[in-house]
Amino acid sequence: MVSAKLPVDLSKFKKLSFDPQNTQLSSQQKQDLQHNIDIFRDAIVAFTATGAARGVAGHTGGPFDTAPEVCILLAMMNGSPEKFVDALFDEAGHRVATQYLLAAINGDIDPDHLLDYREANSKLPGHPELGLTPGIKFSSGRLGHMWAMANGVAMKNKDKTVLLLGSDGSQQEGNDAEAARIAMARNLNVKLFVDNNDVTIAGKPSEYLKGYEIGRTLAGHGLHVVRANGEDLDSLYPKVCDVLTHSGPAALVVDRKMAPKIEGLEGTVKAHDVVPVDIARKYLTSRGYTQEQLAFYDDIKPRSNPWKYRGSSKDKAANRMIFGEAVNMVLDGLSKDEATRRVMVIDSDLEGSTGLKAIHQKHPEVYVPCGVMERGNFSAAAGFGFGSDGSIQGVFSTFSAFLEMIISEVTMARLNDCTVLSHFSHSGVDEIADNTCHFGLNHFFADNGLMDAASTTLYFPADGEQMKAVVQKVFFQKGLRFIFSTRSKLPYIYKEGTEDLLYGDGYEFVPGKDEFIRKGSAGYVVTYGDMVYRSLDAVERLREEGLDIGLVNKPTLNVVDEDSIKIYGSTGFVLVVESIAQKTGLGSRMGTYLLERKLTPKYHAMGARKEGSGGLYEQVNEQGLGPDDVVAAIRKVAGK
């Protein structure tokens, strides 16, 4: 943790009281409000930049943007606390810096602790989590989850106003359309304040989602909608009053450039992410802070996992990016016309995170940039592959945590005999600083068909070379195929006793086939994905001690390899190691697979089992999946 002082003095933040019936600010009120906004924005820049310094990323632009409306709403709540539910709900979870700053202003956390933003075990993860951080009043989830819940809060508190911060990105989610209809049908006293900065992760909605305009969308649902210039208090304040005094659901669309007046970020897509330290220094210096006050940035350094893993390379590569390169390798073999006819790749505003940006750049003819609409985008990919024998492919990608959002659409794709290749990155828990709501845990939910349904296959390659082999093998196959990758980079797996790549030249991926990386007689560890290199390290260490353990990579997660299971199931023990949910992962099934075949080794499974700790590599260790944890589990199940 940082031993430094937040340069922004939060004690100077004034407790203002406003009345929405008074629609014009006095000169003193306006001056005091601007004072609070300046403090709020200075603090946001100051502490979120520590995320950049320590290499854990973060988000500055969103919470910086909404400071004016947040400060106004705080004053409204101070003026009549009995009239409001005591929370500023936010449906854009990455704007968590707002909630942490409010907690500090309220005295729930030490202001200096804000400098530990997104640090492991700081209880300041990348999204707000109820019960973890003092002063946090709700868990936001990812995007677009809060309005529907806010409706229920309003139904419970009929005599109070419910406040919800929104954004032009989060409002793209289909949940919000349903929430809007409920709010209108029941005339709920829910008030939305939508930051309309025309910036999301992958670009500008006005460019990639033509026809979508948040004000018209909300008005179409029947809400009372007004607009304001978010950087002009004479425009913003009376419109906040208008929304608060309206009877029933209402929305204020707050127009502004993202990260206004932050030189180098204003109006740019990169403002969505964390402010770089050099830009933060320049901004804060211009605001009157001294170099001495900002010297703490020099003491914050990125940390990497110090463990040296046996059996794999020092070099690492991101499978989530290699997915896009691998798809390009397939597309390179087609003419532009043939590629356009046979392949459609649709993005859900995450192209830079899931590898699709490489496809966008090299093969724009197949690429469809789209918004934060996972259900609709997956179904569009499925529709492109409707009735295909595999020669025509819809390709879809998003984060693994969002798989849970499209389960019904997966069922409909299966029932309609659709062909879709889906890539879900950010699987498991490794390096997920956004924490629990962004963990990719429930991969097996995708295999939700009946026993007589068309096959659905789940693949989780162990390294970059195996990712290439998997993509090239399954790309033009029929049906629903799901390929998983991690946020973190993975080393390359070595052949036994060498530094030759196991999945290099000469390797061919065989769907449904388990792979014996190390053979043993005492028992086997069965694993896949990012836990292959971790488990290999444990196996190698114990083999050096004389325990003859084998290691199986199971890159096809949901298919039983009958030949292989007889081999490892006939030994003394089987240990499943995985980074997805222990409750729903391979480990929850493997015991049944063994017993059905009258195989009775000692059995144990380990996987993700609790909420996150924040940070990067620390997440895996916190789940009990670190190097020594795997060794200890092997010793226990082996009776050693």
DAHU-V353373 format. One line per field, one symbol per residue. phi: phi as a letter, one per 40 degrees, with the letter a starting at -180 (. if undefined). psi: psi as a letter, one per 30 degrees, with the letter a starting at -180 (. if undefined). burial: I if it has 24 or more other ideal C-beta (glycine too) atoms within 12 Angstrom, else O. A space follows every 10 residues. Layout:
phi=???
psi=???
burial=???
//
This chain:
phi=.cbabdcccc ccccccbbbc cccbcccccc ccccdccccd cdcdcccccc ccccgbgiab dcccdcdccc cccdccccca dccbccabcb cbcccdddcc ccccccgcbc dccdccdgcd gcgbccbcbc gcbdgcbabc gcbgcccdcc dcccccbccb cbbbcbaccc ccccdccccc ccdccbfccb bbbbcbbfbb dcibdcccbd hcaccccccc chccbbbacc bbcccccccc cdccccchca bbcbcaccfd gccgbdgbcc cccccccccc dcccccchcc cccbccdccb bcbbcccbcc gacccbacdc ccdccccdcc cccbcdcccc cbbbbbbbgb dcbbgccccd ccbccbcbca ccadcccccc ccccccgcch cbbcbbaacc dcdccbcccc ccccccfcbb bbbbcfcgbc gcccgdcbcc bbccdccbcc cccdcbbbbb ccacccddcc dccbdbccgc bbbbabcccb cccccdgbbc ccbcdgcbcb dgccbccbca bcibcbaafc ccccccdccc ccccchccbb bbcbcccbbc cccccccccc ccabbcbabc cccbcdccbd dcdcccbfbb ccbabbacaa ccbggbcccc cccgbcdccc dcccdcccgb
psi=lkilkkfkjf ffkkjljlkf fjgkkleeee eeeeeeeeee eeeeeeffff eeegggaake eeeeegeeee eeeeeeeeei fffkkikikk gjffgfeeee eeeeefgflk effffgkgkk gfgiafkkjk fekkfkflkf ackgffeeee eeeeeeifgl kkkkkalfef ffkfeeeeee eeeeeghkhk kkjjjighka efakefefhk fkjeeeeeef ffljkllljf gjffeeefee eeeffkjakl kjjjklkkhk gjkffkglef feakkleeee eeeeefggkl eefgffeffj lkkljfkjkk glleklljef efeeeeeeee ffglleeeee efkkkkkhgg effgffeeee eeifffkjkl aiieeeeeee eeeegkgkgf fkkkkkkale ffeffgeeee eeeefghljk jkkjahlbfk giffaefgkj fhefffigll fglkkkkkki lfaeeeeeee eeefeglkak kkkkllellk lkkllkglgk kegbkfkkkj kfklkjekkl felkkkalbf feeeeeeeee eeeffgjikl kkkifjegkk jeeefeeffg aflkkkklga keegaeffee eeeeefghkh lkklkkakfl llflacffee efghglefee eeeeeeffg.
burial=IIOIOIIIOI OOIIOIOIII OOOOIOOOII OIIIIIIIII IIIIIIIIII IIIIIIIIII IIIIIIIIII IIIIIIIIOO OOIIIIIIII IIIIIIIIII IIIIIIOOII IIIIIIIIII OIIIIIIIIO OIIOIIIIII IIIIIIIIII IOIIOOOOOI IIIIIIIIII IIIIIIIOII OIIIOOOIII IIIIIIIIII IIIIIOOIIO OIOIIOIIOO IOIIIIIIOI IOIOIIIIII IIIIIIOIII IIIIIIIIII IIOOIIOIII IIIIIIIOII IOIIOOIOIO OOOIOIIOOI OOOOIOIOII IIIOOIIIII IIIIIIIIOI IOOIOOOOIO OIIIIIIIII IIIIIIIIII OOIOOIIIII IIIIIIIIII IIIIIIOIOI OIIIIIIIII IIIIIIIOII IOIIOIOIII IIIIIIIIII IIIIIIIIII IIIIIIIIIO OOOIIIIIII IIIIIIIIII IIIIIIIIII IIIIIIIIII IIIIIOOOOO IIIOOOIOIO IIIIIIIIOI OIIIIIIIII IIIIIIIIII IIIOOOIOII IIIIIIIIII IOOIIOIIIO IIIIIIIIII IIOIIIIIII IOIIOOOOIO IIIIIIIIIO IIIIIIIIII IIIIIIIOII IOIIIOIIOO
//
